Amino acid sequence: MTNGVEHEWEFSSPNEYEFEKGNTVEKGSAAKQKVSALFQHLNVSELAQVDELVEKMGTYGYKDVERFEMKWMDSNGRLYTWVWNEEDK
């Protein structure tokens, strides 16, 4: 969430991509490009720290992050969740 607008990048296996910005939803190849680019930029692993992920969102063009939530499942089916709120700093 930045400036009161929710942004969501989503991938569901095997090949479903979705990008949401506010009430606008994109699917298909345009969404795949956006999801893939962000995931590559964040360089997510099980060792990622939420403050680092939020900082990387800033370098990706989302400077005024109010809330950050990420869920990621590794190739072994383990689910990782990171949550950050500006209020909790």
C-alpha positions in Angstrom: 0.0 0.0 0.0 1.4 3.4 -1.0 -0.3 6.7 -0.8 -3.6 5.0 0.1 -3.5 2.8 -3.0 -3.2 -1.0 -2.8 -0.9 -2.7 -5.3 -0.8 -6.5 -5.6 1.4 -8.7 -7.7 0.2 -12.3 -7.7 1.4 -15.6 -9.2 -0.5 -18.9 -9.0 1.1 -22.0 -10.3 1.2 -23.2 -13.1 0.9 -20.0 -15.1 -1.6 -17.4 -13.7 -0.4 -13.9 -13.2 -2.3 -10.9 -11.9 -1.4 -7.3 -11.1 -3.8 -5.0 -9.3 -3.5 -1.3 -8.7 -6.4 0.1 -6.8 -9.5 -1.1 -8.7 -7.6 -1.9 -11.9 -6.7 -5.5 -12.6 -4.3 -6.8 -15.3 -3.9 -10.5 -16.3 -1.9 -12.4 -18.8 1.4 -11.5 -20.4 1.4 -7.8 -19.2 0.8 -9.0 -15.6 3.4 -11.8 -16.0 6.1 -9.2 -16.9 5.2 -7.0 -13.9 5.2 -9.9 -11.4 8.4 -11.4 -12.8 10.2 -8.0 -12.8 9.3 -7.3 -9.2 10.1 -10.8 -7.9 13.5 -10.6 -9.6 14.1 -7.1 -8.1 13.2 -8.3 -4.6 15.5 -11.4 -4.9 13.3 -13.3 -2.4 14.7 -16.1 -0.3 13.8 -17.7 3.0 16.5 -15.5 4.6 15.0 -12.2 3.4 14.3 -9.6 6.1 11.1 -7.5 5.9 13.0 -4.2 6.3 15.2 -5.0 3.3 12.2 -6.0 1.2 10.4 -2.7 2.0 13.6 -0.8 1.1 13.8 -2.6 -2.2 10.2 -1.6 -2.9 11.4 2.0 -2.5 14.2 1.5 -5.0 11.5 -0.1 -7.3 9.6 3.2 -7.3 7.3 2.7 -4.3 8.9 5.2 -1.9 6.0 5.9 0.4 5.2 2.4 1.5 2.5 2.4 4.2 2.0 -1.4 4.4 3.9 -4.3 2.9 2.7 -8.0 3.0 4.4 -10.8 1.1 3.6 -14.5 1.0 6.0 -16.8 -0.8 6.1 -20.5 -1.2 9.4 -22.2 -1.9 9.8 -25.3 -4.2 9.4 -27.6 -1.1 5.9 -26.1 -0.3 7.1 -24.1 2.7 5.2 -20.8 3.1 7.0 -17.7 4.2 5.2 -14.5 5.2 6.6 -11.0 5.7 4.4 -8.2 7.1 5.4 -4.6 7.7 3.4 -1.5 8.7 4.7 2.1 8.7 2.9 2.6 12.0 5.1 -0.1 13.6 8.5 1.5 12.8 
